[in-house]
Amino acid sequence: MQPKPRFFRRSDDYRTATLDSVQRDLQKLGGDRHAIVVGPAAGLLCEFYALLKTDTGWEAKQASIFDLKSNRSRPDGWTSSDAAGLPLFPALVRWDELKRGRIDHALIP
């Protein structure tokens, strides 16, 4: 059995949804559909907005790539998946942080 997001497991309207149907938005629920991919070996952070799975792969309306080996900002006028040009990833709270009850990094408001 394929896993599916918690919302779809709780909702009687979407019990037949699969992970694949959710990734393709076959239920036509829309939403921001953000995705974050961290490539530690390459030192890259990739953030996507309006990401959908297609028959040929994945499509996003917006993609931002941040070089984690640099402190340079994105060029003036360039947006990001948060529209301000900033990465979302630093503002995320990780499971291990929740579990231990302590966050040791800054959060962007």
Contacts in CASP RR format, 6 or more apart in sequence:
PFRMAT RR
TARGET T0000
AUTHOR 0000-0000-0000
METHOD contacts of the structure
MODEL  1
MQPKPRFFRRSDDYRTATLDSVQRDLQKLGGDRHAIVVGPAAGLLCEFYA
LLKTDTGWEAKQASIFDLKSNRSRPDGWTSSDAAGLPLFPALVRWDELKR
GRIDHALIP
2 18 0 8 1.000
2 19 0 8 1.000
2 20 0 8 1.000
3 19 0 8 1.000
4 17 0 8 1.000
4 18 0 8 1.000
4 19 0 8 1.000
4 22 0 8 1.000
5 19 0 8 1.000
5 22 0 8 1.000
7 14 0 8 1.000
8 14 0 8 1.000
8 15 0 8 1.000
8 17 0 8 1.000
8 22 0 8 1.000
9 15 0 8 1.000
14 27 0 8 1.000
17 26 0 8 1.000
17 27 0 8 1.000
20 53 0 8 1.000
21 27 0 8 1.000
23 52 0 8 1.000
23 53 0 8 1.000
24 52 0 8 1.000
24 53 0 8 1.000
24 54 0 8 1.000
25 33 0 8 1.000
25 52 0 8 1.000
31 50 0 8 1.000
32 49 0 8 1.000
32 50 0 8 1.000
33 48 0 8 1.000
33 49 0 8 1.000
33 50 0 8 1.000
33 51 0 8 1.000
33 52 0 8 1.000
34 47 0 8 1.000
34 48 0 8 1.000
34 49 0 8 1.000
34 51 0 8 1.000
34 81 0 8 1.000
34 88 0 8 1.000
35 47 0 8 1.000
35 48 0 8 1.000
35 51 0 8 1.000
35 60 0 8 1.000
36 45 0 8 1.000
36 46 0 8 1.000
36 47 0 8 1.000
36 48 0 8 1.000
36 88 0 8 1.000
36 89 0 8 1.000
36 92 0 8 1.000
37 45 0 8 1.000
37 46 0 8 1.000
37 47 0 8 1.000
37 48 0 8 1.000
38 44 0 8 1.000
38 45 0 8 1.000
38 46 0 8 1.000
38 89 0 8 1.000
39 45 0 8 1.000
39 46 0 8 1.000
40 68 0 8 1.000
43 67 0 8 1.000
43 68 0 8 1.000
43 69 0 8 1.000
44 65 0 8 1.000
44 66 0 8 1.000
44 67 0 8 1.000
44 68 0 8 1.000
45 65 0 8 1.000
45 66 0 8 1.000
45 68 0 8 1.000
45 87 0 8 1.000
45 89 0 8 1.000
46 63 0 8 1.000
46 64 0 8 1.000
46 65 0 8 1.000
46 66 0 8 1.000
47 63 0 8 1.000
47 64 0 8 1.000
47 66 0 8 1.000
47 80 0 8 1.000
47 81 0 8 1.000
47 87 0 8 1.000
47 88 0 8 1.000
47 89 0 8 1.000
48 58 0 8 1.000
48 60 0 8 1.000
48 62 0 8 1.000
48 63 0 8 1.000
48 64 0 8 1.000
48 81 0 8 1.000
49 60 0 8 1.000
49 61 0 8 1.000
49 62 0 8 1.000
49 63 0 8 1.000
49 81 0 8 1.000
50 60 0 8 1.000
50 61 0 8 1.000
50 62 0 8 1.000
51 58 0 8 1.000
51 59 0 8 1.000
51 60 0 8 1.000
52 58 0 8 1.000
52 59 0 8 1.000
52 60 0 8 1.000
62 79 0 8 1.000
62 80 0 8 1.000
62 81 0 8 1.000
63 81 0 8 1.000
64 74 0 8 1.000
64 78 0 8 1.000
64 79 0 8 1.000
64 80 0 8 1.000
64 81 0 8 1.000
64 85 0 8 1.000
64 87 0 8 1.000
66 74 0 8 1.000
66 87 0 8 1.000
73 85 0 8 1.000
74 80 0 8 1.000
74 85 0 8 1.000
78 85 0 8 1.000
79 85 0 8 1.000
80 86 0 8 1.000
80 87 0 8 1.000
80 88 0 8 1.000
81 88 0 8 1.000
82 88 0 8 1.000
86 108 0 8 1.000
90 105 0 8 1.000
90 106 0 8 1.000
90 107 0 8 1.000
90 108 0 8 1.000
91 107 0 8 1.000
91 108 0 8 1.000
93 103 0 8 1.000
93 107 0 8 1.000
97 103 0 8 1.000
97 104 0 8 1.000
END
